Amino acid sequence: MKEILSTLVILTKGTYAHHDDPYTGILLANAVAAFQEKSTVLLVDDGVYMAVKGQDPTALGLPNFIKYIGDLRELQGRVLALNDSLEKRYLDAKQLAEGVEVIDMEGLCQEIRDHQITLTF
């Protein structure tokens, strides 16, 4: 029986000024989930902007991260946002894409402990 690996991808940068880092991270998380491995994205610092609903930068030729968040969820992946990061940016859970879970610092520590692999972008 195949052992299922668990990967935590921590995204720390905002969406469009640094779109290569979060874009690479979300694609990686989706690829992990597509291979039926446990994949979780954790949004911290400016990374929480990735999950703000209603954004559509496609007219600028940039990827829409909400689509990739939805893709990850369809693949049974999880998307988490750190509450402290949201509060510092005057955001709350109601402003985030469907299915994004808000966690506190204790939850962040638990997620790191619960995953075998942690990658930070």
Contacts in CASP RR format, 6 or more apart in sequence:
PFRMAT RR
TARGET T0000
AUTHOR 0000-0000-0000
METHOD contacts of the structure
MODEL  1
MKEILSTLVILTKGTYAHHDDPYTGILLANAVAAFQEKSTVLLVDDGVYM
AVKGQDPTALGLPNFIKYIGDLRELQGRVLALNDSLEKRYLDAKQLAEGV
EVIDMEGLCQEIRDHQITLTF
4 36 0 8 1.000
4 37 0 8 1.000
4 38 0 8 1.000
5 32 0 8 1.000
5 37 0 8 1.000
5 38 0 8 1.000
5 116 0 8 1.000
5 117 0 8 1.000
6 37 0 8 1.000
6 38 0 8 1.000
6 39 0 8 1.000
6 40 0 8 1.000
6 114 0 8 1.000
6 115 0 8 1.000
6 116 0 8 1.000
6 117 0 8 1.000
7 29 0 8 1.000
7 32 0 8 1.000
7 37 0 8 1.000
7 38 0 8 1.000
7 39 0 8 1.000
7 40 0 8 1.000
7 115 0 8 1.000
7 116 0 8 1.000
7 117 0 8 1.000
7 118 0 8 1.000
7 119 0 8 1.000
8 40 0 8 1.000
8 41 0 8 1.000
8 42 0 8 1.000
8 111 0 8 1.000
8 112 0 8 1.000
8 114 0 8 1.000
8 115 0 8 1.000
8 117 0 8 1.000
8 118 0 8 1.000
8 119 0 8 1.000
9 25 0 8 1.000
9 26 0 8 1.000
9 28 0 8 1.000
9 29 0 8 1.000
9 32 0 8 1.000
9 39 0 8 1.000
9 40 0 8 1.000
9 41 0 8 1.000
9 42 0 8 1.000
9 119 0 8 1.000
9 120 0 8 1.000
9 121 0 8 1.000
10 41 0 8 1.000
10 42 0 8 1.000
10 44 0 8 1.000
10 118 0 8 1.000
10 119 0 8 1.000
10 120 0 8 1.000
10 121 0 8 1.000
11 21 0 8 1.000
11 22 0 8 1.000
11 25 0 8 1.000
11 26 0 8 1.000
11 41 0 8 1.000
11 42 0 8 1.000
11 43 0 8 1.000
11 44 0 8 1.000
11 47 0 8 1.000
11 50 0 8 1.000
11 121 0 8 1.000
12 21 0 8 1.000
12 44 0 8 1.000
12 45 0 8 1.000
12 46 0 8 1.000
12 47 0 8 1.000
12 120 0 8 1.000
12 121 0 8 1.000
13 21 0 8 1.000
13 22 0 8 1.000
13 45 0 8 1.000
13 46 0 8 1.000
13 47 0 8 1.000
13 121 0 8 1.000
14 22 0 8 1.000
14 45 0 8 1.000
14 46 0 8 1.000
14 47 0 8 1.000
14 49 0 8 1.000
14 50 0 8 1.000
15 22 0 8 1.000
15 47 0 8 1.000
15 49 0 8 1.000
15 50 0 8 1.000
15 55 0 8 1.000
15 57 0 8 1.000
15 62 0 8 1.000
15 65 0 8 1.000
16 57 0 8 1.000
16 60 0 8 1.000
16 62 0 8 1.000
18 46 0 8 1.000
19 62 0 8 1.000
19 63 0 8 1.000
21 121 0 8 1.000
22 47 0 8 1.000
22 50 0 8 1.000
22 65 0 8 1.000
22 121 0 8 1.000
23 63 0 8 1.000
23 65 0 8 1.000
23 68 0 8 1.000
24 121 0 8 1.000
25 41 0 8 1.000
25 119 0 8 1.000
25 121 0 8 1.000
26 41 0 8 1.000
26 50 0 8 1.000
26 65 0 8 1.000
26 68 0 8 1.000
26 69 0 8 1.000
26 72 0 8 1.000
27 68 0 8 1.000
28 119 0 8 1.000
29 39 0 8 1.000
29 40 0 8 1.000
29 41 0 8 1.000
29 72 0 8 1.000
29 77 0 8 1.000
30 39 0 8 1.000
30 68 0 8 1.000
30 71 0 8 1.000
30 72 0 8 1.000
30 75 0 8 1.000
32 38 0 8 1.000
32 39 0 8 1.000
33 39 0 8 1.000
33 72 0 8 1.000
33 75 0 8 1.000
33 76 0 8 1.000
33 77 0 8 1.000
34 75 0 8 1.000
38 77 0 8 1.000
38 115 0 8 1.000
39 72 0 8 1.000
39 75 0 8 1.000
39 77 0 8 1.000
39 78 0 8 1.000
40 77 0 8 1.000
40 78 0 8 1.000
40 79 0 8 1.000
40 80 0 8 1.000
40 111 0 8 1.000
40 115 0 8 1.000
41 69 0 8 1.000
41 72 0 8 1.000
41 77 0 8 1.000
41 78 0 8 1.000
41 79 0 8 1.000
41 80 0 8 1.000
42 80 0 8 1.000
42 81 0 8 1.000
42 82 0 8 1.000
42 103 0 8 1.000
42 108 0 8 1.000
42 111 0 8 1.000
43 50 0 8 1.000
43 51 0 8 1.000
43 79 0 8 1.000
43 80 0 8 1.000
43 81 0 8 1.000
43 82 0 8 1.000
43 85 0 8 1.000
43 100 0 8 1.000
44 81 0 8 1.000
44 82 0 8 1.000
44 85 0 8 1.000
44 108 0 8 1.000
45 85 0 8 1.000
46 85 0 8 1.000
46 89 0 8 1.000
47 85 0 8 1.000
48 81 0 8 1.000
48 82 0 8 1.000
48 85 0 8 1.000
48 86 0 8 1.000
48 89 0 8 1.000
48 91 0 8 1.000
48 96 0 8 1.000
49 89 0 8 1.000
50 65 0 8 1.000
50 69 0 8 1.000
51 65 0 8 1.000
51 66 0 8 1.000
51 69 0 8 1.000
51 79 0 8 1.000
51 81 0 8 1.000
51 96 0 8 1.000
51 97 0 8 1.000
51 100 0 8 1.000
52 91 0 8 1.000
52 95 0 8 1.000
52 96 0 8 1.000
52 97 0 8 1.000
53 66 0 8 1.000
53 95 0 8 1.000
53 96 0 8 1.000
53 97 0 8 1.000
53 98 0 8 1.000
54 66 0 8 1.000
55 64 0 8 1.000
55 65 0 8 1.000
55 66 0 8 1.000
56 64 0 8 1.000
56 66 0 8 1.000
57 63 0 8 1.000
57 64 0 8 1.000
58 64 0 8 1.000
66 97 0 8 1.000
69 79 0 8 1.000
69 97 0 8 1.000
69 100 0 8 1.000
70 97 0 8 1.000
70 98 0 8 1.000
72 78 0 8 1.000
72 79 0 8 1.000
73 79 0 8 1.000
73 98 0 8 1.000
73 99 0 8 1.000
78 101 0 8 1.000
79 97 0 8 1.000
79 99 0 8 1.000
79 100 0 8 1.000
79 101 0 8 1.000
80 100 0 8 1.000
80 101 0 8 1.000
80 102 0 8 1.000
80 103 0 8 1.000
80 108 0 8 1.000
80 111 0 8 1.000
81 93 0 8 1.000
81 96 0 8 1.000
81 100 0 8 1.000
81 101 0 8 1.000
81 102 0 8 1.000
81 103 0 8 1.000
82 102 0 8 1.000
82 103 0 8 1.000
82 104 0 8 1.000
82 105 0 8 1.000
82 108 0 8 1.000
83 102 0 8 1.000
83 103 0 8 1.000
83 104 0 8 1.000
84 104 0 8 1.000
84 105 0 8 1.000
86 92 0 8 1.000
86 93 0 8 1.000
86 96 0 8 1.000
86 102 0 8 1.000
93 100 0 8 1.000
93 102 0 8 1.000
96 102 0 8 1.000
103 111 0 8 1.000
112 118 0 8 1.000
END
